[in-house]
């Protein structure tokens, strides 16, 4: 009988320890391994301006462009005009025959504004 009690006690303890709530598992979510600090001019917007806008909106604007969009300060000061024009269906920027900005580029400019117009 002693051996039977020992086996029963061993099984009971094994079961109890396996069902306990201890261990390395956590219920807290794992933080994002690559958190973003938001959209910034230097990292995200400057390249859009350079590739799609500064051929006309350069240091010296050409093609009747009303302003320069070369620096952070210039783009920041005109962000509402930029957003309106890139989203315009009747008078979009960049104008034809140039390719319009992609929806993701338009969204990025809007997100930059929403994030507080961060420079870097």
C-alpha positions in Angstrom: 0.0 0.0 0.0 2.9 2.3 0.7 4.0 2.2 -2.9 0.5 2.9 -4.1 0.3 6.0 -1.9 3.7 7.2 -3.1 2.6 6.8 -6.8 -0.7 8.6 -6.1 1.0 11.4 -4.3 3.6 11.7 -7.1 0.9 11.9 -9.8 -1.1 14.4 -7.8 1.9 16.7 -7.2 2.9 16.4 -10.9 -0.5 17.3 -12.0 -0.7 20.2 -9.5 2.7 21.6 -10.6 1.8 21.4 -14.3 -1.5 23.2 -13.9 -0.1 26.0 -11.8 -0.2 29.6 -13.2 3.6 30.1 -12.7 6.1 30.1 -15.4 7.5 32.3 -18.1 4.3 33.1 -19.9 3.1 36.6 -19.6 -0.2 38.1 -20.5 1.3 41.5 -21.4 1.6 42.1 -25.2 5.1 42.1 -26.6 6.1 45.6 -27.7 6.5 46.2 -31.4 10.1 45.4 -32.3 10.4 48.3 -34.7 8.2 51.1 -33.2 7.8 54.2 -35.4 8.2 57.6 -34.1 5.9 59.0 -36.8 6.4 60.3 -40.3 9.2 62.9 -40.6 10.3 65.3 -43.3 13.9 63.9 -43.5 12.9 60.3 -43.5 9.7 60.3 -45.6 8.6 63.6 -47.1 11.8 65.1 -48.5 12.3 62.3 -51.1 8.7 62.8 -52.4 9.3 66.5 -52.8 12.7 65.9 -54.5 11.4 63.3 -56.9 8.0 64.8 -57.7 8.0 68.5 -57.0 11.3 70.3 -57.1 11.7 70.1 -60.9 9.2 73.0 -60.9 9.2 74.0 -57.3 13.0 74.3 -57.0 15.2 76.9 -55.4 14.1 79.1 -58.3 10.6 78.0 -59.2 9.9 77.3 -62.9 6.9 76.6 -65.1 4.9 79.2 -63.2 5.2 77.4 -59.9 4.2 79.9 -57.1 6.7 78.7 -54.5 9.8 76.8 -53.8 9.5 73.4 -52.0 13.2 72.6 -51.4 13.5 73.1 -47.6 11.7 71.7 -44.6 10.5 75.2 -43.7 9.1 75.8 -47.2 7.2 72.5 -47.3 5.9 72.9 -43.8 4.6 76.4 -44.6 2.8 75.1 -47.6 1.6 71.7 -46.4 -2.1 72.5 -46.6 -1.7 73.8 -50.2 0.3 70.7 -51.1 -2.3 68.3 -49.6 -5.1 70.1 -51.4 -3.4 70.1 -54.8 -2.1 66.5 -54.7 -5.7 65.4 -53.8 -7.4 67.6 -56.4 -9.1 65.7 -59.2 -9.6 68.9 -61.3 -6.2 70.6 -60.8 -3.8 68.0 -59.4 -0.1 68.3 -58.6 2.1 67.3 -60.2 0.2 68.3 -63.4 -0.1 66.1 -66.5 1.9 64.7 -68.3 3.7 63.9 -65.0 2.5 61.0 -63.0 0.4 61.8 -60.0 1.5 60.9 -56.5 0.5 57.4 -55.4 -2.2 57.1 -52.8 0.5 55.9 -50.3 2.5 59.1 -50.9 -0.5 61.3 -50.5 -1.4 59.4 -47.3 2.2 59.8 -46.1 2.1 63.6 -46.5 -1.2 63.7 -44.6 0.2 61.5 -41.9 3.2 63.8 -41.6 0.9 66.8 -41.0 -1.2 64.7 -38.5 1.9 63.7 -36.7 2.9 67.3 -36.1 5.2 68.1 -39.1 8.3 66.5 -37.6 11.6 67.4 -39.2 13.7 64.4 -38.3 
